[in-house]
Amino acid sequence: MFYGEKIIRKIIAMSLPEAYKVLGFPPQAEVTEKELDKRFRYLTLQHHPDKGGKPEDMRALLTARDVIDANFKYKLKQTLQEQEADKRREEYKKEKEESRKAVEQKFKEITSFIESNKSKFTNYFKQLVSIDTSMNIKKKSISEENFSIDVEFKSDDGVYFIIDITYYNSDFLKDEMYIDGHIFYNNKTYKMEQKKYNKKSINTLIEPSNIFPEAKLKKIFLTKKDQGEQKFTKADAEATLKRELGATYQGKDFYQIPITDGPPKEYILVYRNVFMGLPHWGINGIYKGFRRVGRYKTIIFAETLEPVSGDKNFKDFVKYLKEAVKGNIEWFPT
């Protein structure tokens, strides 16, 4: 039912089709205001009481004209609202496009700067802690409002110097960038410095000594004897699985180790459990999509204790998983 008609019927008790009929218009006709005025004047000359017409016929004509006129006004209001909505959508689309270009420009600016200054970082790590590294830039995500990248400096023996860079260009965070440094070493993650970009020169922010302070580096890379044994935590284990095997957390202490992308995706499901106060890790099985298709026959490292200190046992577990991903561990279908 026509929205304006509901209101009109309460006041003058005539529907839009009835009004069309009174004025002699076809039911589905597209009547203009000019046509309405012309038809109303023509019928008024015939039915006005001064011209010998009946008062009730004149009242019907007046009512029909008011009903159709109200319909004009309602449609006009609808059209204006739609035009305003279209205008706002276009403005929003334009803003998003401008934001996307700004994000892409910043992404190119940052990655280009890092590429041209990678020797500054590699030389810094070599001189300070005698570690040779190679650089790799990983694009984690990019959209019209933000981008996120990982800059990794990796050594041959598995030491990672990582810079997380996240840039925002949204309504809430305009042209803001956050730089977070950390180190992955001996299956442990060490936090470095966090920086916020606030219109300063990017040269000042992405500087090796600003992200990886000399004092912190030297403290981390002391000898085991000087450093002493450090507690190996669940967070360290998660970081190891993510860094070494590309694991993703599935909730409730389950982790997905990818084998193939599929479809369907093939992966190993790993779990962490605590029994009698002791944490241990195990392999739930091999999956394709949501269906488990197999278990491993050899389980020497399928359940390994998370050590109280050091990380030897978990390292063996990771080695076992790497071989499993390569298909070198025998398994049986379920």
C-alpha positions in Angstrom: 0.0 0.0 0.0 1.2 3.5 -0.9 2.7 5.1 2.2 1.1 8.6 1.7 -2.2 7.0 1.0 -2.5 5.5 4.5 -2.3 9.0 5.9 -4.7 10.5 3.4 -7.3 7.9 3.9 -7.5 8.7 7.6 -8.1 12.4 6.8 -10.3 12.3 3.6 -11.2 8.7 3.2 -10.1 8.2 -0.5 -7.4 6.0 -1.9 -5.1 6.9 -4.8 -6.9 4.6 -7.3 -10.2 6.1 -6.3 -8.8 9.6 -6.8 -7.6 8.6 -10.3 -11.1 7.2 -11.1 -12.9 10.4 -9.9 -10.7 12.6 -12.1 -11.0 10.2 -15.1 -7.3 9.0 -15.2 -6.4 5.4 -16.1 -5.3 3.4 -13.0 -1.7 3.1 -14.0 -1.3 6.5 -15.7 1.8 8.7 -15.0 0.0 11.9 -14.3 1.9 15.2 -14.2 1.0 18.2 -12.1 0.2 20.2 -15.2 -2.2 17.4 -16.4 -3.8 17.3 -12.9 -4.5 21.0 -12.9 -5.9 21.0 -16.4 -8.2 18.0 -15.6 -9.3 19.6 -12.3 -10.2 22.9 -13.9 -12.1 21.2 -16.7 -14.2 19.1 -14.3 -14.8 22.0 -12.0 -16.4 23.9 -14.8 -18.9 21.1 -15.1 -19.5 20.1 -11.5 -19.2 23.4 -9.5 -22.4 24.2 -7.7 -22.4 27.7 -9.3 -22.5 26.0 -12.6 -25.4 23.7 -11.6 -23.3 20.9 -10.3 -23.9 18.9 -7.1 -21.9 19.8 -3.9 -20.9 16.2 -3.2 -19.5 15.9 -6.7 -17.4 19.0 -6.2 -16.2 17.7 -2.8 -15.1 14.5 -4.5 -13.2 16.4 -7.1 -11.4 18.5 -4.4 -10.6 15.4 -2.4 -9.3 13.5 -5.5 -7.0 16.5 -6.4 -5.6 16.7 -2.8 -4.9 12.9 -2.8 -3.0 13.0 -6.1 -1.2 16.2 -5.1 -0.1 14.6 -1.8 1.3 11.7 -3.9 3.3 14.2 -6.0 4.8 15.7 -2.9 5.6 12.3 -1.4 7.3 11.2 -4.6 9.3 14.4 -4.8 10.5 13.9 -1.2 11.4 10.3 -2.1 13.4 11.5 -5.1 15.2 14.1 -3.2 16.1 11.6 -0.4 17.4 9.2 -3.1 19.4 11.9 -4.7 20.9 12.9 -1.4 21.7 9.2 -0.6 23.3 8.8 -4.1 25.4 12.0 -3.5 26.6 10.7 -0.1 27.5 7.3 -1.6 29.5 9.0 -4.3 31.3 11.2 -1.8 32.0 8.1 0.4 33.3 6.2 -2.7 35.5 9.2 -3.6 36.9 9.4 -0.1 37.7 5.7 0.0 39.4 5.9 -3.4 41.5 8.8 -2.2 42.3 6.9 1.0 43.3 3.8 -1.0 45.7 5.8 -3.2 47.2 7.4 -0.1 47.7 4.0 1.5 49.2 2.5 -1.7 51.5 5.5 -1.9 52.6 5.2 1.7 53.2 1.4 1.2 55.4 2.1 -1.8 57.3 4.8 0.1 58.0 2.6 3.1 58.9 -0.6 1.2 61.2 1.4 -1.2 62.9 3.1 1.8 63.5 -0.2 3.5 64.9 -1.8 0.3 67.3 1.0 -0.2 68.4 0.9 3.5 68.6 -2.8 4.1 72.4 -2.8 4.3 72.2 -0.4 7.2 70.3 -3.0 9.2 72.4 -6.0 8.1 75.6 -4.2 8.8 74.2 -3.1 12.2 73.4 -6.7 13.2 76.8 -8.0 11.9 78.8 -5.4 13.8 76.9 -5.5 17.0 76.2 -9.2 17.5 78.2 -10.9 14.7 75.1 -12.3 12.9 74.8 -12.3 9.1 71.2 -11.8 7.9 69.2 -11.5 4.7 66.1 -9.4 4.3 62.6 -10.3 3.3 59.5 -8.1 3.2 56.2 -9.9 3.8 52.9 -8.1 3.0 50.4 -9.3 5.5 47.4 -7.1 4.4 46.5 -4.0 2.5 43.2 -2.2 2.1 41.8 1.3 1.4 42.3 2.2 5.1 45.5 0.4 6.2 48.4 -1.9 5.4 50.5 -4.2 7.5 53.9 -5.7 6.6 56.6 -7.7 8.3 60.2 -6.9 7.5 62.4 -9.9 8.4 66.1 -10.1 8.7 66.9 -13.8 9.0 70.1 -15.6 9.7 71.0 -19.1 8.4 70.7 -20.6 11.9 67.1 -19.3 12.4 67.5 -15.9 14.2 64.9 -13.4 13.1 65.1 -9.6 13.5 61.5 -8.5 12.8 59.9 -5.1 12.2 56.1 -5.0 12.2 54.8 -1.9 10.4 51.2 -1.0 10.4 49.8 2.1 8.7 46.3 3.6 9.1 44.5 6.1 7.0 40.9 5.9 8.3 38.3 8.3 9.8 39.6 7.5 13.3 43.3 7.1 12.6 44.5 9.5 10.0 48.0 9.0 8.5 49.2 7.1 11.5 51.9 4.4 11.5 53.1 2.1 14.2 56.5 0.3 14.1 57.1 -2.6 16.4 60.4 -4.4 16.6 61.1 -7.9 18.1 63.6 -10.7 17.8 62.9 -14.4 17.5 65.9 -16.4 18.8 66.1 -19.9 20.3 62.4 -20.4 19.9 61.7 -17.3 22.1 60.4 -13.9 21.2 62.0 -10.8 22.6 60.3 -7.4 22.4 62.3 -4.5 21.2 61.1 -0.9 20.7 57.7 0.4 19.6 57.5 3.7 17.6 54.6 5.8 16.4 54.9 7.8 13.2 53.7 11.4 13.8 54.8 13.5 10.8 58.5 13.0 11.7 61.0 11.9 9.1 60.7 8.2 8.3 64.5 8.2 8.3 64.5 8.9 12.0 62.0 6.2 12.8 63.2 3.3 10.8 66.7 3.4 12.1 68.4 0.2 13.4 69.4 1.6 16.8 65.9 3.1 17.3 64.1 -0.2 16.7 66.8 -2.6 18.1 68.7 -0.8 20.9 72.3 -1.8 21.3 71.9 -2.6 25.0 68.9 -4.9 24.4 70.7 -6.8 21.6 73.8 -7.5 23.7 71.6 -8.7 26.6 69.8 -11.2 24.4 72.9 -12.5 22.6 75.0 -13.2 25.6 76.4 -16.8 25.9 74.2 -19.4 27.5 76.6 -19.6 30.4 76.4 -15.9 31.1 72.7 -15.6 30.3 71.5 -18.6 32.2 68.6 -20.8 31.4 65.3 -19.0 30.7 61.9 -20.4 31.1 60.3 -21.7 27.9 56.6 -20.6 27.8 53.5 -21.3 25.9 53.9 -18.0 24.1 57.4 -19.1 23.0 56.0 -22.3 21.7 53.2 -20.5 19.7 55.8 -18.1 18.2 58.0 -21.1 17.2 55.1 -22.9 15.5 54.0 -19.7 13.7 57.5 -18.7 12.6 58.9 -22.1 11.7 55.8 -23.8 10.3 53.3 -21.1 9.5 50.9 -22.3 12.1 47.6 -20.5 12.8 45.7 -20.7 16.2 42.3 -22.4 15.9 41.1 -21.8 19.5 41.1 -24.0 22.6 44.9 -24.6 22.3 44.6 -26.2 18.8 47.0 -25.1 16.0 46.8 -25.7 12.3 50.1 -26.6 10.4 49.5 -26.1 6.6 50.6 -28.9 4.2 48.8 -27.7 1.0 46.5 -24.9 0.2 43.9 -27.1 -1.5 41.1 -27.0 -2.1 40.4 -28.8 0.1 43.1 -27.4 2.4 45.4 -30.1 3.9 47.0 -29.6 7.3 48.2 -31.2 10.5 46.2 -30.3 13.6 48.4 -29.9 16.7 47.2 -29.4 20.3 48.5 -28.4 23.6 47.2 -30.0 26.8 48.0 -29.8 30.5 47.9 -33.1 32.5 48.8 -33.4 36.2 50.1 -29.9 36.0 52.5 -30.6 33.1 52.0 -29.2 29.7 52.5 -31.4 26.6 52.0 -31.1 22.9 50.6 -33.7 20.6 49.4 -34.3 17.0 45.6 -34.8 16.6 45.9 -36.0 13.0 46.1 -35.1 9.3 43.0 -33.2 7.9 41.6 -32.4 4.5 39.1 -29.6 5.0 37.2 -30.5 8.2 37.7 -34.3 7.9 40.5 -36.1 9.6 42.1 -38.5 7.0 45.0 -40.0 9.0 47.2 -40.4 12.1 50.9 -40.9 12.3 52.3 -44.3 13.1 55.5 -43.1 14.7 54.7 -41.0 17.7 58.1 -40.7 19.4 57.7 -36.9 19.4 54.0 -36.7 18.9 53.6 -36.0 22.6 56.6 -34.1 24.0 56.8 -32.3 27.3 57.1 -28.5 27.2 60.3 -28.1 29.2 60.5 -26.1 32.4 63.8 -24.5 31.2 65.5 -24.7 27.9 63.8 -25.7 24.7 65.4 -29.0 23.5 62.2 -31.1 23.6 60.1 -28.7 21.7 62.8 -28.3 19.1 62.6 -32.0 18.4 58.8 -31.7 18.2 59.2 -28.9 15.6 61.7 -31.0 13.6 59.3 -33.9 13.6 56.5 -31.6 12.3 58.7 -30.3 9.5 59.4 -33.8 8.3 55.7 -34.6 8.6 54.8 -31.6 6.4 57.4 -32.8 3.8 55.7 -36.2 3.8 58.6 -38.0 5.3 56.7 -39.4 8.3 54.7 -42.6 7.9 50.9 -42.3 8.7 47.8 -44.5 8.4 44.3 -43.5 7.2 41.4 -43.2 9.6 
